[in-house]
Amino acid sequence: MNRPLADPRPDAGRPGSTAPRHTIPFALIDPAVHQDPDACDAWRTLRDTHPVSWCEAEGDRPGFWVITRYQDIAAVYRDTARLSSEQGNMLDTLLTGGDSAGGRMLVVTDPPRHSAVRKVLQGAFSARAMAQVADSVRTATKDLVAAVVDAGGGDFVADVAAQIPLMAICELLDVPPADRALMLDLTMAAMGADGTAEAAEAAADAQEDILLYYAGLLPGRREFPGDDVVSLLANGEAGGKPLSDAEVLLNCYNIIIGGDETTRLSSAGAVLALIDHPEQWQRLREDEGGLLDSAVEEVLRWTTPVTHLGRTATTDLTLHGCDIAAGDIVTLWNTSANRDPDVFPDPYRFDVSRTPNRHLTLGHGPHFCLGGPLARVELRVMLEELRNQIGGLELAGPVERIRSSFLTGISRLPIRCTAAG
């Protein structure tokens, strides 16, 4: 068995210590790192030589483990007994004291409470519910793509990608149409921290405003419940008891953020991938529908909007000879797992017919994304409308990317397009 690559305990590296260290070749907490397309080379090196590595503490921030191979990451996602979500699942949160929503918001709650709250929400994301939402998504997407085609192009993010997921998730939450533009502004601001103090303050303000918005909806949904997500949470029970107001509001926040941001980034990334790989765009255009489902999965793998998720070890454990101590932060890098050649042949090739495609973009195990079916519906409809309505497709200016260590993707995508012949 290999000796540990790094020892997270305070005495590691002290005089006389023989604990070896491996230095991560880039600062994972730095948002600029995740804008760099060459970062894939660093992930490749880590997978090949240091699949479990230690990232050194910096200032008052603790160090943390970095896991990069697909099989290891999938195993950690399943291991909720030894690796907890309740301290937080974002690196920045974990490094600054943990998530105050732990144990109350679904994504940062461990079983069995996680299972009980998830059961309250499952009906809203059933196949029947998705079929109903798909009709609204198709109508909206068809009109949005048509407007871009009529204009000869535009910013695909603002004109299409930002509109579809917001509309769909607001349908599920029954957010009044007049408030949906506000929701878009708030969700973008809430996840828009780029490492500056100003952005962090703006993100905190937006997060509070989202919670206050749903607090305003809560009394009405309790008195006059519908079949929307807010009503389900407001009147649901977990473990035989009603959910607290805090649980309702935090889960509404999680659903609007998770349902909007990640699908928007995947949608924009899909268009850029098709522009960058014109042979795949041609295959999709000539296909009669057989490639749409596999294309959706490849878009999710290729774009991987959520770069990582974090866990906290609840007991000592060993992985690849590395001793992970109870209390250590463990980060799981989806961006690396989804390019692992042991699982994905020729992983740096975008292929709309790739199958099987067991990517980790939507998570794995008990925390598999509840909104995964909705994301797939939105992406499938968007790809179908692109294929049906657009002939020529090309960039019309520089691509702008978001700055974040948690999310990766495009904030502006200027395109030119012509109508399908």
Secondary structure as the mmCIF struct_conf table of DSSP 4:
data_model
#
loop_
_struct_conf.conf_type_id
_struct_conf.id
_struct_conf.beg_label_comp_id
_struct_conf.beg_label_asym_id
_struct_conf.beg_label_seq_id
_struct_conf.end_label_comp_id
_struct_conf.end_label_asym_id
_struct_conf.end_label_seq_id
HELX_LH_PP_P HELX_LH_PP_P1 ASN A 2 PRO A 4
BEND BEND1 LEU A 5 LEU A 5
BEND BEND2 ARG A 9 ARG A 9
TURN_TY1_P TURN_TY1_P1 PRO A 10 GLY A 13
BEND BEND3 ARG A 14 ARG A 14
TURN_TY1_P TURN_TY1_P2 PRO A 15 GLY A 16
BEND BEND4 PRO A 25 PHE A 26
TURN_TY1_P TURN_TY1_P3 LEU A 28 ILE A 29
HELX_RH_3T_P HELX_RH_3T_P1 PRO A 31 GLN A 35
TURN_TY1_P TURN_TY1_P4 PRO A 37 ASP A 38
HELX_RH_AL_P HELX_RH_AL_P1 ALA A 39 THR A 49
BEND BEND5 PRO A 51 PRO A 51
STRN STRN1 VAL A 52 CYS A 55
HELX_LH_PP_P HELX_LH_PP_P2 GLU A 56 ALA A 57
STRN STRN2 GLU A 58 GLU A 58
TURN_TY1_P TURN_TY1_P5 GLY A 59 ASP A 60
STRN STRN3 ARG A 61 ARG A 61
STRN STRN4 PHE A 64 ILE A 67
HELX_RH_AL_P HELX_RH_AL_P2 TYR A 70 ARG A 78
TURN_TY1_P TURN_TY1_P6 THR A 80 ARG A 82
STRN STRN5 LEU A 83 SER A 84
BEND BEND6 SER A 85 SER A 85
TURN_TY1_P TURN_TY1_P7 GLU A 86 GLN A 87
BEND BEND7 ASN A 89 MET A 90
HELX_RH_AL_P HELX_RH_AL_P3 LEU A 91 LEU A 95
TURN_TY1_P TURN_TY1_P8 THR A 96 GLY A 97
TURN_TY1_P TURN_TY1_P9 SER A 100 ARG A 104
BEND BEND8 MET A 105 MET A 105
HELX_RH_3T_P HELX_RH_3T_P2 LEU A 106 VAL A 108
TURN_TY1_P TURN_TY1_P10 PRO A 111 PRO A 112
HELX_RH_AL_P HELX_RH_AL_P4 ARG A 113 GLN A 122
HELX_RH_3T_P HELX_RH_3T_P3 GLY A 123 PHE A 125
BEND BEND9 SER A 126 SER A 126
HELX_RH_AL_P HELX_RH_AL_P5 ALA A 127 ALA A 151
TURN_TY1_P TURN_TY1_P11 GLY A 152 GLY A 152
STRN STRN6 GLY A 153 ASP A 155
HELX_RH_AL_P HELX_RH_AL_P6 PHE A 156 PHE A 156
HELX_RH_PI_P HELX_RH_PI_P1 VAL A 157 ALA A 161
TURN_TY1_P TURN_TY1_P12 ALA A 162 ALA A 162
HELX_RH_AL_P HELX_RH_AL_P7 GLN A 163 LEU A 173
TURN_TY1_P TURN_TY1_P13 ASP A 174 ASP A 174
HELX_RH_3T_P HELX_RH_3T_P4 PRO A 177 ASP A 179
HELX_RH_AL_P HELX_RH_AL_P8 ARG A 180 ALA A 190
TURN_TY1_P TURN_TY1_P14 MET A 191 MET A 191
BEND BEND10 GLY A 195 THR A 196
HELX_RH_AL_P HELX_RH_AL_P9 ALA A 197 GLU A 223
BEND BEND11 PHE A 224 PHE A 224
BEND BEND12 ASP A 227 ASP A 228
HELX_RH_AL_P HELX_RH_AL_P10 VAL A 229 ASN A 235
STRN STRN7 GLU A 237 ALA A 238
TURN_TY1_P TURN_TY1_P15 GLY A 239 GLY A 240
STRN STRN8 LYS A 241 PRO A 242
HELX_LH_PP_P HELX_LH_PP_P3 LEU A 243 SER A 244
HELX_RH_AL_P HELX_RH_AL_P11 ASP A 245 ASP A 276
HELX_RH_AL_P HELX_RH_AL_P12 PRO A 278 GLU A 286
BEND BEND13 GLY A 289 GLY A 289
TURN_TY1_P TURN_TY1_P16 GLY A 290 LEU A 291
HELX_RH_AL_P HELX_RH_AL_P13 LEU A 292 THR A 303
BEND BEND14 PRO A 305 PRO A 305
STRN STRN9 VAL A 306 VAL A 306
STRN STRN10 HIS A 308 ALA A 313
BEND BEND15 THR A 314 THR A 315
STRN STRN11 LEU A 317 LEU A 319
TURN_TY1_P TURN_TY1_P17 HIS A 320 GLY A 321
STRN STRN12 CYS A 322 ILE A 324
HELX_LH_PP_P HELX_LH_PP_P4 ALA A 325 ALA A 325
TURN_TY1_P TURN_TY1_P18 ALA A 326 GLY A 327
STRN STRN13 ILE A 329 TRP A 333
HELX_RH_AL_P HELX_RH_AL_P14 ASN A 334 ALA A 337
TURN_TY1_P TURN_TY1_P19 ASN A 338 ARG A 339
TURN_TY1_P TURN_TY1_P20 PRO A 341 VAL A 343
BEND BEND16 PHE A 344 ASP A 346
TURN_TY1_P TURN_TY1_P21 PRO A 347 TYR A 348
BEND BEND17 ARG A 349 ARG A 349
TURN_TY1_P TURN_TY1_P22 VAL A 352 SER A 353
BEND BEND18 PRO A 356 PRO A 356
TURN_TY1_P TURN_TY1_P23 THR A 361 LEU A 362
HELX_RH_3T_P HELX_RH_3T_P5 GLY A 365 HIS A 367
TURN_TY1_P TURN_TY1_P24 LEU A 370 GLY A 371
HELX_RH_AL_P HELX_RH_AL_P15 GLY A 372 GLN A 389
STRN STRN14 ILE A 390 LEU A 395
BEND BEND19 GLY A 397 GLY A 397
STRN STRN15 GLU A 400 ARG A 401
BEND BEND20 SER A 405 PHE A 406
STRN STRN16 LEU A 407 LEU A 407
STRN STRN17 ILE A 410 ARG A 412
STRN STRN18 PRO A 414 ALA A 419
#
